[in-house]
Amino acid sequence: MERLQSNLKNMVGVLVGVAFVCALLLSVFNKVTAGPIADQASKTLQDGIKSVMQSDSVVVSGDTVIEKEFSGRSLSFVVHMTDKGVAIESTDPNAFGGNLKVLVGFADDGEILGYTILESAETPGLGAKAVEWFLDEAPGDIVGLNVCEANLTVSKDGGDVDAITASTITSRAFLRAVTNAWTAYHGDDDAKSGATPQTEKGGKK
């Protein structure tokens, strides 16, 4: 009986030792990799901003997070001020697959310069087409439209934009993310007001 108890104590001691060593190694690994991971994330964001601004834009101020309520839901928007305009991270939670997160570039007057999809759980081959569907010269092209003038809703709803084939829900979510980004940042008269700007139908400049 004593021998059994001794073996149990030894096993517990070994397990505790192994757990301690593993925890220590994980801690060291996290510290070693934290820097490179942060640097890569920063580079990816910078590349994304340059892409949506359609130029070698330089971020001129720190990120600003705006919290705003849309349709009874509080949403967060991350604003990156650049020397060419503003790039805004915006998420719509009501896409077909859940969250659809985009980064949209705007000129100071509201012209859409470009966009990229940051997060999507849409169906491959259908909703996933949002990655390219709304780019310049694509079927649902919004690049060059002014968010203050164009009706950025799908044509089925009376808007100016052709929806992704068989993916109207995703298209609506994408366009909401774009317009909500500008509204959260700019509002009507005040750049940080909670007002929703009234839009009229319009085309590209």
Disulfide bonds with the S-S distance in Angstrom:
none
